[in-house]
């Protein structure tokens, strides 16, 4: 097995490598998609009422990611960078899903937690989200040849849209 892409993704988490460092590999895309779906389901299932909602939210996440990257790269005339940018986003997404999994399991265990533990969990979640926004901005900066400040705004906007649409879908599915 070739561990080079994993090492590149880990280096990306420290802002030390860029999406263009990843190989152009459709087979790697399929493997990362499979792992992303598994880790995504592990994170989503404890927090939602049913499997259908978890699948719907994961599909929404993937469609939004594909559309967001396609749109951003197309507007900057860098459509050829889509695969490597998607590989980078999926790779770091897997890492963040794995980091969030213990927090999700604790918060959804049904056991009462103290206010201090809840605050600590919230702080951990805020740190994870902030780090992920920074990494996605770093990926976009390299993929789109833009300033980091602009790509931070883009990645934060993407997060807000994703949260809004996820809440809408969850509310719709809960009502029906």
ABEGO torsion letter per residue (X at the ends): XBAAAAAAAAAAAAGABBAAABBBBAAAAAAAAAAAAAAAAAAAAAABABAAAAAAAAAAAAAAAAAAAAAAAAAAGAAAAAAAAAAAAAAAAAAAAAAAAAAAAAAAAGBBBBAAAAAAAAAAAAAAAAAAAAAAAAAAAAAAGBBAAAAAAAAAAAAAAAAAAAAAAAAAAAAX
